[in-house]
């Protein structure tokens, strides 16, 4: 059970990192420079993983 909450914490950290990288990408000086990572997709996947892991952790409790 605690492993689920550790995983949820890690996915929250990934979501925050992706949010910071997306903000940096939106505010860049050269808008024509193309990035290869879609940080919004990474952030949404991490948030969905957080919800899933917390719900599994609470269910097995």
Short mmCIF file of the C-alpha atoms (twelve columns), coordinates in Angstrom:
data_MODEL
# 
_entry.id   MODEL 
# 
loop_
_atom_site.group_PDB 
_atom_site.id 
_atom_site.type_symbol 
_atom_site.label_atom_id 
_atom_site.label_alt_id 
_atom_site.label_comp_id 
_atom_site.label_asym_id 
_atom_site.label_seq_id 
_atom_site.Cartn_x 
_atom_site.Cartn_y 
_atom_site.Cartn_z 
_atom_site.pdbx_PDB_model_num 
ATOM 1  C CA . UNK A 1  0.000  0.000  0.000   1 
ATOM 2  C CA . UNK A 2  2.661  2.644  0.788   1 
ATOM 3  C CA . UNK A 3  4.261  1.893  -2.581  1 
ATOM 4  C CA . UNK A 4  1.146  3.264  -4.286  1 
ATOM 5  C CA . UNK A 5  1.471  6.528  -2.406  1 
ATOM 6  C CA . UNK A 6  5.200  6.760  -3.191  1 
ATOM 7  C CA . UNK A 7  4.331  6.281  -6.851  1 
ATOM 8  C CA . UNK A 8  1.642  8.933  -6.600  1 
ATOM 9  C CA . UNK A 9  4.149  11.337 -5.075  1 
ATOM 10 C CA . UNK A 10 6.596  10.641 -7.874  1 
ATOM 11 C CA . UNK A 11 3.930  11.231 -10.509 1 
ATOM 12 C CA . UNK A 12 3.002  14.545 -8.863  1 
ATOM 13 C CA . UNK A 13 6.671  15.546 -9.075  1 
ATOM 14 C CA . UNK A 14 6.734  14.608 -12.766 1 
ATOM 15 C CA . UNK A 15 3.563  16.641 -13.373 1 
ATOM 16 C CA . UNK A 16 5.079  19.695 -11.686 1 
ATOM 17 C CA . UNK A 17 8.289  19.325 -13.682 1 
ATOM 18 C CA . UNK A 18 6.287  19.057 -16.910 1 
ATOM 19 C CA . UNK A 19 4.293  22.170 -15.986 1 
ATOM 20 C CA . UNK A 20 7.497  24.141 -15.465 1 
ATOM 21 C CA . UNK A 21 8.959  22.918 -18.756 1 
ATOM 22 C CA . UNK A 22 5.735  23.772 -20.607 1 
ATOM 23 C CA . UNK A 23 5.779  27.271 -19.128 1 
ATOM 24 C CA . UNK A 24 9.391  27.709 -20.233 1 
ATOM 25 C CA . UNK A 25 8.449  26.492 -23.715 1 
ATOM 26 C CA . UNK A 26 5.527  28.927 -24.011 1 
ATOM 27 C CA . UNK A 27 7.660  31.911 -22.942 1 
ATOM 28 C CA . UNK A 28 10.661 31.241 -25.187 1 
ATOM 29 C CA . UNK A 29 12.085 34.028 -27.316 1 
ATOM 30 C CA . UNK A 30 12.023 32.162 -30.639 1 
ATOM 31 C CA . UNK A 31 8.477  30.832 -31.234 1 
ATOM 32 C CA . UNK A 32 9.563  29.018 -34.404 1 
ATOM 33 C CA . UNK A 33 11.895 26.731 -32.485 1 
ATOM 34 C CA . UNK A 34 10.225 23.350 -32.319 1 
ATOM 35 C CA . UNK A 35 10.419 21.170 -29.236 1 
ATOM 36 C CA . UNK A 36 10.219 17.390 -29.364 1 
ATOM 37 C CA . UNK A 37 8.426  16.742 -26.060 1 
ATOM 38 C CA . UNK A 38 4.770  17.646 -25.641 1 
ATOM 39 C CA . UNK A 39 4.905  18.653 -21.981 1 
ATOM 40 C CA . UNK A 40 1.138  19.049 -21.631 1 
ATOM 41 C CA . UNK A 41 0.641  15.406 -22.569 1 
ATOM 42 C CA . UNK A 42 3.314  14.360 -20.085 1 
ATOM 43 C CA . UNK A 43 1.626  16.447 -17.402 1 
ATOM 44 C CA . UNK A 44 -1.828 14.997 -18.076 1 
ATOM 45 C CA . UNK A 45 -0.502 11.426 -18.076 1 
ATOM 46 C CA . UNK A 46 1.252  12.048 -14.754 1 
ATOM 47 C CA . UNK A 47 -1.884 13.535 -13.220 1 
ATOM 48 C CA . UNK A 48 -3.973 10.586 -14.387 1 
ATOM 49 C CA . UNK A 49 -1.381 8.222  -12.916 1 
ATOM 50 C CA . UNK A 50 -1.609 10.130 -9.625  1 
ATOM 51 C CA . UNK A 51 -5.376 9.752  -9.507  1 
ATOM 52 C CA . UNK A 52 -5.151 6.060  -10.357 1 
ATOM 53 C CA . UNK A 53 -2.434 5.299  -7.799  1 
ATOM 54 C CA . UNK A 54 -4.165 7.190  -4.992  1 
ATOM 55 C CA . UNK A 55 -7.474 5.494  -5.690  1 
ATOM 56 C CA . UNK A 56 -5.841 2.039  -5.724  1 
ATOM 57 C CA . UNK A 57 -3.942 2.875  -2.538  1 
ATOM 58 C CA . UNK A 58 -7.097 3.985  -0.765  1 
ATOM 59 C CA . UNK A 59 -9.079 1.007  -2.021  1 
ATOM 60 C CA . UNK A 60 -6.574 -1.557 -0.714  1 
ATOM 61 C CA . UNK A 61 -6.430 0.125  2.654   1 
# 
